[in-house]
Amino acid sequence: MKTGVQVEFGPGQWWIEYDLAGQALAISNAMPDGKPASSVTLEVVDLDAALAAVKAASVPIAFDVMEFPPCRMFAVKDPDGNQIGLHQRKARA
């Protein structure tokens, strides 16, 4: 396992992404609304298909698709209210 990406958004707010056998696993305490929190983010092959599946299953969405230079992502809430992010890396130029 190696660290793929480390981004500090502000004092004490981090996004750390690990490469696990070619797949990404990220942990973060930086949320889009700026409030301190923690979450885990998993890589998916097709973000649009994942979004359609969670909407079809009536899974609560924490935040809708957001665009970032390396990826697109959205997050859902599990039954306990924890946030789980799903992201898809963009093709590298």
C-alpha positions in Angstrom: 0.0 0.0 0.0 1.4 3.4 -0.9 0.1 6.9 -0.5 -1.1 8.2 -3.8 -2.4 11.7 -3.0 -2.1 14.0 0.1 -3.8 17.3 0.1 -4.1 19.8 3.0 -7.2 22.0 2.5 -6.5 24.1 5.5 -5.1 23.8 9.0 -5.7 20.3 10.1 -8.0 19.4 7.1 -6.6 16.6 5.0 -7.5 14.3 2.1 -5.2 11.2 2.0 -5.6 8.7 -0.7 -3.9 5.2 -0.8 -3.3 3.0 -3.8 -4.3 -0.5 -3.0 -3.5 -2.9 -5.8 -4.5 -0.2 -8.4 -7.6 0.9 -6.5 -8.0 4.0 -4.4 -9.1 4.2 -0.8 -9.2 7.7 0.7 -9.7 9.0 4.2 -10.5 12.7 5.0 -11.6 15.1 7.6 -12.3 17.9 5.1 -15.9 18.1 4.1 -17.5 20.4 1.4 -19.5 22.3 4.0 -16.3 23.2 5.9 -17.5 21.5 9.1 -15.0 19.1 10.8 -16.0 15.5 10.1 -14.4 12.2 9.1 -15.2 10.0 6.1 -14.0 7.2 4.0 -14.1 7.3 0.2 -14.0 4.3 -2.2 -13.1 4.3 -5.9 -15.8 3.1 -8.4 -15.4 2.3 -12.1 -18.5 4.3 -13.2 -19.6 7.1 -10.9 -22.7 7.9 -12.9 -23.9 4.2 -12.6 -23.1 4.3 -8.9 -25.1 7.4 -8.4 -28.1 5.9 -10.4 -27.9 2.8 -8.2 -27.9 4.6 -4.9 -30.8 6.9 -6.0 -32.7 3.8 -7.2 -32.2 2.2 -3.7 -33.3 5.5 -2.0 -29.9 5.8 -0.2 -29.6 9.3 1.4 -27.1 11.4 -0.5 -24.8 13.6 1.7 -23.7 15.7 -1.3 -24.1 15.5 -5.0 -21.4 15.0 -7.6 -18.5 17.4 -7.3 -15.7 17.9 -9.8 -12.1 18.1 -8.8 -9.0 18.1 -11.0 -8.1 14.4 -10.4 -11.7 13.0 -9.9 -15.4 13.3 -9.6 -17.2 12.3 -6.4 -20.4 12.2 -4.3 -21.2 10.9 -0.9 -24.0 8.9 0.7 -25.1 8.4 4.4 -25.2 5.0 5.9 -28.0 4.0 8.3 -26.0 5.4 11.2 -25.5 8.7 9.5 -21.9 8.1 8.6 -20.7 9.6 5.3 -19.3 7.3 2.7 -17.8 8.9 -0.5 -17.6 7.3 -3.9 -15.2 8.7 -6.5 -14.0 8.0 -10.0 -10.5 9.1 -11.1 -10.4 11.1 -14.3 -8.3 9.8 -17.2 -4.7 11.1 -17.0 -3.6 13.1 -20.0 
